[in-house]
């Protein structure tokens, strides 16, 4: 009888830190569901917001510590489905059931199921998006405009993260909960019909799986002359969040919604500027080989 002796692979603790942060985000999503069931809607919304912050930290930490892995990516996707798909959908479903009596329970349930389903599809699509060096080289060598070339540059821009393809899952979760946040803000007296909220939920859900280009902070550049203004504005906004969070966060989400048309215009402009885009891609990818 043969026995195989396996040697345990020792991994440094700091390499596990990004995954631990991801698990914290997942735990916050589960706690949000628990608070929603207990009708503690404000606390449930706060936990989703904190989970959003943790989600941005884990990816940055993984890149900083050079601890990125397939395991971490898959764990992050599972956590995102729970924290940014299931948790906000349950929160809005239970809140709306107390907010008003739904006339059609079937439609009500379908709207609730749609959001986490779209979140899962979006995350699966995001995990399969990658840039092929062949795509980049083919695009850079093509001189004439063709339909394939147009499709290729769009794929490259989404794959490199210059733009998000649709609304990101964490942002989508916060946008879904926006009507509830307004109830805690200065607009608490505003009565939004349940039908309008359900239509809004469907639009947010579909925007997750759409091909709508939205801005990615990773590739946004601020001119040096505007850096002091940007820092001052950020400091003032953080102070605003700490003072009156339920006014500050809906304001930022509203600005984000208003920025989408500008992101579409910017995206189309880059796609049409083939000369400048080719030079950038050659510098970023082709010269590394």
Secondary structure, 3 states (H helix, E strand, C coil): CCCCCCCCCCCCHHHHHHHHHHHHHHHHHHHHHHHHHCCCHHHHHHHHHHHHHHHHHHHHHHHHCCCCCHHHHHHHHHHHHHHHHHHHHHHHHHHHHHHCCCCCHHHHHHHHHHHHHHHHHHHHHHHHCCCCHHHHHHHHHCCCCCHHHHHHHHHHHHHCCCEEECCCHHHHHHHHHHHHHHCCCCCCCCCCCHHHHHHHHHHHHHHHCCCCEEECHHHCCCCHHHHHHHHHHHHHHHHHHHHCHHHHHHHHHHHHHHHHHHHHHHHHHHHHCHHHHHHHHHHHCHHHC
